Amino acid sequence: MVKQMRILSVIGARPQFVKASIVSLRIKEHHALEEYIVHTGQHYDANMSDIFFDELRLPKPHVNLGIGGGEQGAQTGRMLEALERTMSEAKPDIVLVYGDTNSTMAGALAAVKLHIPIAHVESGLRSFNRLMPEEINRVVTDHISDILFAPTCLAVDNLTREGIDHKKIHLVGDVMYDVAMLFSKHADMHAKVYGDLELSGKDYVLATVHRAENTEDRGRLVGILEGLQTIGAHMAVIMPLHPRTRKKLLEYGIDIKRYSKIKVIDPIGYLDMMVLEKNAKLIATDSGGMQKEAYFYKVPCITMRHETEWSELVQCHANELVGADPTRIVNGFHSALGKTESIFEAKLYGEGDAAVSLVSRLSEVQAS
Ligand code: UD1
């Protein structure tokens, strides 16, 4: 019998559970591949982790390293040490990492030092802002990876410009689009979330904020809340609150209840989020994934940052960069209401078969 190729996947943060779900499914369907899943523990609350495994039918991890919290460097360092040990024991033929989190970079660094080939899903994204921890994670990971799965043409261009050998780069589309298409039909079963939120009509704005650049700066966080509070006078604003943001509010002594027009809720699962995203009038966010999901569901988006890795969305006017300034956030809301469906027509993220292409390429790697 031919030996199966062993893929060790490193996941740890909420967006990675989403991306990995479809890839794990496709790996499972492939006779020549076996997967060993390592959860770093970066996200550990039940509604930041377990719920995604259950809803997206992501196989339970073989190992959970339990490394959540801490400063950037300390968190990454602890992950690196534990991942090196895990990889030495599991002896994978290839290590698969996703996106741009500390778990991504730690996984790639551990693998490269053990001379294990690395495949990077969602490669080539750039904000060109190296103050963002995610940008450092992306650049480092891309430059030590052997197989780079780019979701868009722009990502391919970024990698080419940085001198990465084109033979390593594979334009496959976006796995998040695959997941959205696969689970879209289940979303309506989650309509209960409307009742829970007492949303009678569907006129509401869905908002999230968690990026370090917004949460580490009290002024920016207040600016965002002021902007959303003003929007709240026109339309309901729902905000599932990330644990990082909740902690920071407490630290800054900001009582979120003062922003009476913002309906703050705990983080929610993928399917509830999908329902809320699909039916929103506007998505206001600093998340990378939600900017794309807004586009998948033809919902206008304002991004509360100064730059985005998904600049094709800004070019086609589906997304507007508004920073953390309350006036720009409110203006963004008003202009988004006038947008037409035609801006969402281009197939920017592939055909929903990115994971199939990616796994097919992985299967060509030789098992040792
Ligand atoms: C991370 C990623 C970011 C991604 C985001 C998705 C990095 C550098 N950033 O940011 O790119 O968009 O995940 O959510 O990797 N915490 C909890 N419960 C949890 C998870 C975190 O309380 O389940 C706390 C942590 O202890 C920490 C804070 O929230 O104090 C931030 O967590 P951290 O792991 O630094 O990452 P995120 O801010 O979530």
Residues whose N, C-alpha, C, O or C-beta is under 5 A from the ligand:
A	BS01	UD1	A13 R14 P15 Q42 H43 Y44 D45 M48 G68 G69 D100 T101 N102 S103 P133 E134 H210 P243 R244
